[in-house]
Amino acid sequence: MPDAVGVVQTIGFPGVLAAADAMVKGAEVTLVTYAGAESGQYFVAIRGSISEVEQAMAAGLDAVENQAVGASVLNHYIVANPPENIVSVLPLEYTEADEPFR
């Protein structure tokens, strides 16, 4: 079964940084991608087992809402069992740079 994917989208860079930090510290997940968009929106995506992704997402959302001043969560979502075609099209695949952290 493929690893689950969790995504958090925030307004403001401090929010996405707080989410990413809390997620990788809060559970055994790998940060696989991060990107910025217009209007100060950012997102970060993690992968791991569904139980670890759920735990990491809870930690990340809590960090944005309670620790990152001026930041807010726009959206968040967990894909428990992503099909291979999504992983091959979107930037969610593990890369060589990710391997030391898995």
DSSP file (Angstrom, degrees, kcal/mol; ACC not computed):
  #  RESIDUE AA STRUCTURE BP1 BP2  ACC     N-H-->O    O-->H-N    N-H-->O    O-->H-N    TCO  KAPPA ALPHA  PHI   PSI    X-CA   Y-CA   Z-CA
    1    1 A M              0   0    0      0, 0.0     3,-0.1     0, 0.0    80,-0.0   0.000 360.0 360.0 360.0 134.2    0.0    0.0    0.0
    2    2 A P        -     0   0    0      0, 0.0     2,-0.1     0, 0.0    82,-0.0  -0.272 360.0 -94.3 -65.9 155.1    1.4    3.5   -0.9
    3    3 A D        -     0   0    0      1,-0.1    46,-0.2    78,-0.1    78,-0.0  -0.403  44.4-106.7 -67.6 146.0    2.2    5.9    1.9
    4    4 A A  E     -A   48   0A   0     44,-2.3    44,-1.4    77,-0.1     2,-0.4  -0.260  28.7-138.1 -67.9 160.3   -0.4    8.4    2.9
    5    5 A V  E     -AB  47  79A   0     74,-2.3    74,-3.1    42,-0.2     2,-0.4  -0.978  15.3-170.5-123.1 135.4   -0.1   12.0    1.9
    6    6 A G  E     -AB  46  78A   0     40,-2.2    40,-2.7    -2,-0.4     2,-0.4  -0.992   4.6-170.3-125.6 136.7   -1.0   15.0    4.1
    7    7 A V  E     -AB  45  77A   0     70,-2.7    70,-2.2    -2,-0.4     2,-0.4  -0.985   7.2-171.7-130.1 135.4   -1.1   18.6    2.9
    8    8 A V  E     -AB  44  76A   0     36,-2.2    36,-2.0    -2,-0.4     2,-0.5  -0.997   6.0-165.3-124.3 129.6   -1.4   21.8    4.9
    9    9 A Q  E     +AB  43  75A   0     66,-3.0    65,-2.9    -2,-0.4    66,-1.3  -0.960  15.8 176.9-115.1 130.7   -2.0   25.2    3.1
   10   10 A T  E     -AB  42  73A   0     32,-2.9    32,-2.3    -2,-0.5     2,-0.6  -0.824  34.5-120.7-127.7 164.6   -1.4   28.4    5.1
   11   11 A I  E    S+AB  41  72A   0     61,-2.3    61,-1.1    -2,-0.3    30,-0.2  -0.953  87.6  24.3 -99.5 123.4   -1.4   32.1    4.7
   12   12 A G  S  > S-     0   0    0     28,-3.7     4,-1.3    -2,-0.6     3,-0.5   0.332  81.4-108.2  96.1 134.6    2.0   33.4    5.6
   13   13 A F  H  > S+     0   0    0      1,-0.2     4,-2.4     2,-0.2     5,-0.2   0.870 113.9  61.6 -63.3 -39.3    5.4   31.7    5.5
   14   14 A P  H  > S+     0   0    0      0, 0.0     4,-2.4     0, 0.0    -1,-0.2   0.866 103.1  53.4 -57.2 -33.3    5.7   31.5    9.3
   15   15 A G  H  > S+     0   0    0     -3,-0.5     4,-2.5     2,-0.2    -2,-0.2   0.931 109.9  44.2 -66.9 -45.6    2.6   29.3    9.4
   16   16 A V  H  X S+     0   0    0     -4,-1.3     4,-2.6     2,-0.2    -1,-0.2   0.861 114.1  51.5 -69.5 -33.2    3.9   26.8    6.9
   17   17 A L  H  X S+     0   0    0     -4,-2.4     4,-2.5     2,-0.2    -2,-0.2   0.924 111.2  47.0 -66.3 -43.8    7.3   26.7    8.6
   18   18 A A  H  X S+     0   0    0     -4,-2.4     4,-2.4    -5,-0.2    -2,-0.2   0.906 113.9  48.7 -63.2 -41.4    5.6   26.1   12.0
   19   19 A A  H  X S+     0   0    0     -4,-2.5     4,-2.6     2,-0.2    -2,-0.2   0.942 112.4  47.2 -63.8 -48.0    3.5   23.3   10.4
   20   20 A A  H  X S+     0   0    0     -4,-2.6     4,-2.3     1,-0.2     5,-0.2   0.922 113.4  48.5 -60.9 -45.3    6.4   21.6    8.7
   21   21 A D  H  X S+     0   0    0     -4,-2.5     4,-1.5     1,-0.2    -1,-0.2   0.936 114.4  44.8 -60.7 -48.3    8.5   21.8   11.9
   22   22 A A  H  X S+     0   0    0     -4,-2.4     4,-1.9    -5,-0.2    -1,-0.2   0.875 112.2  52.9 -66.1 -37.2    5.8   20.4   14.1
   23   23 A M  H  X S+     0   0    0     -4,-2.6     4,-0.9     1,-0.2     6,-0.2   0.935 111.6  42.8 -67.1 -46.0    4.8   17.6   11.6
   24   24 A V  H  < S+     0   0    0     -4,-2.3     5,-0.2     1,-0.2    -1,-0.2   0.773 120.3  43.6 -74.5 -22.9    8.3   16.2   11.1
   25   25 A K  H  < S+     0   0    0     -4,-1.5    -1,-0.2    -5,-0.2    -2,-0.2   0.734 111.3  55.3 -86.0 -24.5    9.0   16.4   14.9
   26   26 A G  H  < S+     0   0    0     -4,-1.9     2,-0.3    -5,-0.2    -2,-0.2   0.606 118.8   2.0 -88.0 -12.7    5.5   15.0   15.9
   27   27 A A  S  < S-     0   0    0     -4,-0.9     2,-1.8    -5,-0.1    -1,-0.1  -0.977  84.8 -83.3-163.5 168.1    5.5   11.8   13.9
   28   28 A E  S    S+     0   0    0     -2,-0.3    21,-0.4    -3,-0.1     2,-0.3  -0.594  76.9 129.0 -84.8  81.4    7.6    9.6   11.6
   29   29 A V        -     0   0    0     -2,-1.8     2,-0.5    -5,-0.2    19,-0.2  -0.858  52.2-129.6-128.8 164.3    6.8   11.3    8.4
   30   30 A T  E     -C   47   0A   0     17,-2.6    17,-2.0    -2,-0.3     2,-0.6  -0.971  16.8-131.6-118.0 129.5    8.9   12.7    5.5
   31   31 A L  E     +C   46   0A   0     -2,-0.5    15,-0.3    15,-0.2     3,-0.1  -0.705  31.6 173.4 -76.2 118.9    8.4   16.2    4.1
   32   32 A V  E     +     0   0A   0     13,-2.2     2,-0.3    -2,-0.6    14,-0.2   0.708  55.1   4.8-106.1 -24.2    8.3   15.6    0.4
   33   33 A T  E     -C   45   0A   0     12,-1.3    12,-2.8    59,-0.1     2,-0.3  -0.994  48.6-176.9-159.5 156.4    7.4   19.0   -1.1
   34   34 A Y  E     +C   44   0A   0     -2,-0.3     2,-0.3    10,-0.2    10,-0.2  -0.979  14.7 169.6-149.1 143.3    6.8   22.6   -0.2
   35   35 A A  E     -C   43   0A   0      8,-2.2     8,-2.5    -2,-0.3     2,-0.3  -0.994  24.2-133.9-155.1 157.1    5.8   25.5   -2.5
   36   36 A G  E     -C   42   0A   0     -2,-0.3     6,-0.3     6,-0.2     2,-0.2  -0.814  20.3-171.3-108.8 154.0    4.6   29.1   -2.4
   37   37 A A    >   -     0   0    0      4,-3.4     3,-0.6    -2,-0.3     4,-0.4  -0.731  36.5 -68.5-130.9-178.9    1.7   30.6   -4.3
   38   38 A E  G >  S+     0   0    0     -2,-0.2     3,-1.0     1,-0.2    -1,-0.2  -0.218 109.8  35.9 -70.0 165.7    0.4   34.0   -4.9
   39   39 A S  G 3  S-     0   0    0      1,-0.2    -1,-0.2   -28,-0.0   -27,-0.1   0.752 131.4 -66.7  62.8  28.3   -1.1   36.2   -2.1
   40   40 A G  G <  S+     0   0    0     -3,-0.6   -28,-3.7     1,-0.2     2,-0.3   0.743  92.4 146.7  71.3  22.8    1.3   34.8    0.5
   41   41 A Q  E <   +A   11   0A   0     -3,-1.0    -4,-3.4    -4,-0.4     2,-0.3  -0.750  20.7 177.0 -95.4 141.9   -0.1   31.3    0.4
   42   42 A Y  E     -AC  10  36A   0    -32,-2.3   -32,-2.9    -2,-0.3     2,-0.3  -0.954  10.0-163.1-137.5 154.8    2.2   28.3    1.0
   43   43 A F  E     -AC   9  35A   0     -8,-2.5    -8,-2.2    -2,-0.3     2,-0.4  -0.990   3.2-164.5-140.1 154.6    1.7   24.6    1.3
   44   44 A V  E     -AC   8  34A   0    -36,-2.0   -36,-2.2    -2,-0.3     2,-0.4  -0.993   8.3-157.1-134.7 140.5    3.7   21.7    2.6
   45   45 A A  E     -AC   7  33A   0    -12,-2.8   -13,-2.2    -2,-0.4   -12,-1.3  -0.955   8.2-172.7-123.2 139.8    3.2   18.0    1.9
   46   46 A I  E     -AC   6  31A   0    -40,-2.7   -40,-2.2    -2,-0.4     2,-0.3  -0.853   6.2-155.6-124.1 160.7    4.3   15.0    4.0
   47   47 A R  E     +AC   5  30A   0    -17,-2.0   -17,-2.6    -2,-0.3     2,-0.3  -0.973  34.6 103.0-135.7 152.5    4.2   11.2    3.5
   48   48 A G  E    S-A    4   0A   0    -44,-1.4   -44,-2.3    -2,-0.3   -19,-0.1  -0.961  72.1 -32.4 165.9-170.9    4.2    8.2    5.8
   49   49 A S     >  -     0   0    0    -21,-0.4     4,-2.9    -2,-0.3     5,-0.2  -0.342  63.6-110.8 -66.3 155.4    1.9    5.6    7.2
   50   50 A I  H  > S+     0   0    0      1,-0.2     4,-2.5     2,-0.2     5,-0.2   0.885 117.6  50.8 -59.3 -40.4   -1.7    6.8    7.7
   51   51 A S  H  > S+     0   0    0      1,-0.2     4,-1.8     2,-0.2    -1,-0.2   0.898 113.5  45.2 -66.0 -38.2   -1.5    6.7   11.5
   52   52 A E  H  > S+     0   0    0      2,-0.2     4,-2.7     1,-0.2    -2,-0.2   0.890 112.5  50.8 -70.9 -39.4    1.8    8.8   11.4
   53   53 A V  H  X S+     0   0    0     -4,-2.9     4,-2.8     2,-0.2     5,-0.2   0.910 110.0  50.3 -64.6 -41.7    0.4   11.3    8.9
   54   54 A E  H  X S+     0   0    0     -4,-2.5     4,-2.0    -5,-0.2    -1,-0.2   0.926 113.2  45.9 -61.1 -44.5   -2.8   11.8   11.0
   55   55 A Q  H  X S+     0   0    0     -4,-1.8     4,-1.8    -5,-0.2    -2,-0.2   0.914 114.5  47.8 -64.5 -43.6   -0.6   12.4   14.1
   56   56 A A  H  X S+     0   0    0     -4,-2.7     4,-2.7     1,-0.2    -2,-0.2   0.900 109.7  52.6 -65.1 -41.7    1.7   14.7   12.2
   57   57 A M  H  X S+     0   0    0     -4,-2.8     4,-2.9     1,-0.2     5,-0.3   0.909 107.6  51.8 -62.6 -41.9   -1.2   16.7   10.7
   58   58 A A  H  X S+     0   0    0     -4,-2.0     4,-2.1     1,-0.2    -1,-0.2   0.917 112.0  46.7 -60.4 -42.5   -2.7   17.3   14.1
   59   59 A A  H  X S+     0   0    0     -4,-1.8     4,-2.1     2,-0.2    -2,-0.2   0.906 113.5  48.8 -65.7 -41.6    0.6   18.6   15.4
   60   60 A G  H  X S+     0   0    0     -4,-2.7     4,-2.0     2,-0.2    -2,-0.2   0.913 111.8  47.4 -65.6 -43.9    1.1   20.8   12.3
   61   61 A L  H  X S+     0   0    0     -4,-2.9     4,-2.4     1,-0.2     5,-0.2   0.904 111.9  50.9 -64.8 -40.8   -2.4   22.3   12.5
   62   62 A D  H  X S+     0   0    0     -4,-2.1     4,-2.5    -5,-0.3     5,-0.3   0.904 108.3  52.9 -62.1 -41.3   -2.0   23.0   16.2
   63   63 A A  H  X>S+     0   0    0     -4,-2.1     4,-2.0     2,-0.2     5,-1.5   0.904 111.2  45.5 -62.6 -41.8    1.3   24.7   15.6
   64   64 A V  H  <5S+     0   0    0     -4,-2.0     4,-0.4     3,-0.2     7,-0.3   0.950 117.8  42.3 -66.9 -48.0   -0.2   27.0   13.0
   65   65 A E  H  <5S+     0   0    0     -4,-2.4    -2,-0.2     1,-0.2    -1,-0.2   0.828 129.0  25.6 -69.8 -32.2   -3.3   27.9   15.0
   66   66 A N  H  <5S+     0   0    0     -4,-2.5    -3,-0.2    -5,-0.2    -1,-0.2   0.593 130.6  27.0-112.2 -12.6   -1.6   28.3   18.3
   67   67 A Q  T  <5S+     0   0    0     -4,-2.0     2,-0.9    -5,-0.3    -3,-0.2   0.725  94.4  81.1-122.9 -33.0    2.0   29.2   17.7
   68   68 A A  S > <S-     0   0    0     -5,-1.5     3,-1.6    -4,-0.4     2,-0.2  -0.690  73.4-139.5 -86.7 106.9    2.5   31.0   14.4
   69   69 A V  T 3  S+     0   0    0     -2,-0.9     3,-0.1     1,-0.3   -54,-0.1  -0.447  83.5   6.4 -67.9 129.3    1.6   34.7   14.9
   70   70 A G  T 3  S+     0   0    0      1,-0.3     2,-0.3    -2,-0.2    -1,-0.3   0.500 105.3 115.2  79.3   4.0   -0.4   36.2   12.0
   71   71 A A    <   -     0   0    0     -3,-1.6     2,-0.3    -7,-0.3    -1,-0.3  -0.733  40.0-177.1-105.5 155.0   -0.7   32.8   10.2
   72   72 A S  E     -B   11   0A   0    -61,-1.1   -61,-2.3    -2,-0.3     2,-0.5  -0.995  29.4-111.6-148.8 153.1   -3.8   30.8    9.5
   73   73 A V  E     +B   10   0A   0     -2,-0.3   -63,-0.3   -63,-0.2     3,-0.1  -0.716  25.9 179.7 -83.8 126.8   -4.7   27.5    7.9
   74   74 A L  E     -     0   0A   0    -65,-2.9     2,-0.3    -2,-0.5   -64,-0.2   0.879  67.6 -14.0 -87.6 -49.5   -6.5   27.8    4.6
   75   75 A N  E     -B    9   0A   0    -66,-1.3   -66,-3.0     2,-0.0    -1,-0.4  -0.974  55.2-174.9-149.5 158.1   -6.9   24.1    3.9
   76   76 A H  E     +B    8   0A   0     -2,-0.3     2,-0.3   -68,-0.2   -68,-0.2  -0.968  10.2 172.1-154.7 149.9   -5.7   20.7    5.0
   77   77 A Y  E     -B    7   0A   0    -70,-2.2   -70,-2.7    -2,-0.3     2,-0.4  -0.992  20.2-149.4-159.4 147.2   -6.3   17.2    3.7
   78   78 A I  E     -B    6   0A   0     -2,-0.3     2,-0.7   -72,-0.2   -72,-0.2  -0.988   4.4-161.2-120.9 130.1   -5.1   13.7    4.1
   79   79 A V  E     -B    5   0A   0    -74,-3.1   -74,-2.3    -2,-0.4    -2,-0.0  -0.935   8.8-168.2-107.2 107.6   -5.1   11.1    1.2
   80   80 A A  S    S+     0   0    0     -2,-0.7    -1,-0.2     1,-0.3   -30,-0.1   0.851  78.9  15.1 -68.7 -36.6   -5.0    7.8    3.0
   81   81 A N  S    S-     0   0    0    -77,-0.1    -1,-0.3   -76,-0.1   -77,-0.1  -0.635  79.4-164.1-140.6  76.7   -4.2    5.6    0.0
   82   82 A P        -     0   0    0      0, 0.0     2,-0.0     0, 0.0    -3,-0.0  -0.403  22.2-119.9 -69.4 135.5   -3.1    7.7   -3.0
   83   83 A P    >>  -     0   0    0      0, 0.0     4,-1.5     0, 0.0     3,-0.8  -0.368  24.5-112.8 -69.3 155.0   -3.2    6.0   -6.4
   84   84 A E  H 3> S+     0   0    0      1,-0.2     4,-2.1     2,-0.2     5,-0.2   0.819 113.0  61.1 -60.4 -33.3    0.0    5.7   -8.3
   85   85 A N  H 3> S+     0   0    0      1,-0.2     4,-1.2     2,-0.2    -1,-0.2   0.849 103.7  49.9 -67.5 -30.9   -1.0    8.1  -11.0
   86   86 A I  H <> S+     0   0    0     -3,-0.8     4,-2.8     2,-0.2     3,-0.3   0.929 111.6  48.4 -68.1 -44.2   -1.5   10.9   -8.6
   87   87 A V  H  <>S+     0   0    0     -4,-1.5     5,-0.7     1,-0.2     6,-0.4   0.846 111.5  49.9 -65.8 -33.6    1.9   10.3   -7.1
   88   88 A S  H  <5S+     0   0    0     -4,-2.1    -1,-0.2    -5,-0.2    -2,-0.2   0.761 118.0  38.6 -77.5 -23.4    3.5   10.2  -10.5
   89   89 A V  H  <5S+     0   0    0     -4,-1.2    -2,-0.2    -3,-0.3    -3,-0.2   0.872 111.2  57.4 -93.6 -44.5    1.9   13.5  -11.7
   90   90 A L  T ><5S-     0   0    0     -4,-2.8     2,-2.5    -5,-0.2     3,-0.5  -0.517  97.7-103.1 -86.2 157.0    2.1   15.6   -8.6
   91   91 A P  T 3 5S+     0   0    0      0, 0.0    -3,-0.1     0, 0.0    -4,-0.1  -0.333  89.6 107.6 -78.8  62.2    5.4   16.4   -6.8
   92   92 A L  T 3 < +     0   0    0     -2,-2.5     2,-0.1    -5,-0.7    -4,-0.1   0.380  43.0 113.4-117.6  -0.2    4.7   13.9   -4.0
   93   93 A E  S <  S-     0   0    0     -3,-0.5     2,-0.1    -6,-0.4    -5,-0.0  -0.438  74.7-105.6 -75.5 146.6    7.2   11.2   -4.9
   94   94 A Y        -     0   0    0     -2,-0.1     2,-0.2     4,-0.0    -1,-0.1  -0.475  41.6-161.0 -65.4 142.1   10.1   10.5   -2.6
   95   95 A T    >>  -     0   0    0     -2,-0.1     4,-1.2    -3,-0.1     3,-0.8  -0.691  35.1 -98.5-118.4 174.0   13.4   11.8   -4.1
   96   96 A E  T 34 S+     0   0    0      1,-0.2     3,-0.2    -2,-0.2    -1,-0.1   0.856 124.4  58.2 -60.7 -33.8   17.0   11.0   -3.4
   97   97 A A  T 34 S+     0   0    0      1,-0.2    -1,-0.2     2,-0.1     4,-0.2   0.797 105.7  50.3 -66.7 -27.3   17.2   14.1   -1.3
   98   98 A D  T X4 S+     0   0    0     -3,-0.8     3,-2.2     1,-0.2     4,-0.5   0.777  88.6  84.3 -78.5 -27.8   14.4   12.6    0.9
   99   99 A E  G >< S+     0   0    0     -4,-1.2     3,-1.4     1,-0.3    -1,-0.2   0.808  82.5  56.2 -52.7 -42.6   16.0    9.2    1.4
  100  100 A P  G 3  S+     0   0    0      0, 0.0    -1,-0.3     0, 0.0    -2,-0.1   0.746 110.8  47.7 -62.6 -18.2   18.3   10.2    4.4
  101  101 A F  G <         0   0    0     -3,-2.2    -2,-0.2     1,-0.2    -3,-0.1   0.426 360.0 360.0-103.1  -0.6   15.2   11.3    6.3
  102  102 A R    <         0   0    0     -3,-1.4    -1,-0.2    -4,-0.5    -3,-0.1   0.470 360.0 360.0 -80.5 360.0   12.9    8.3    5.7
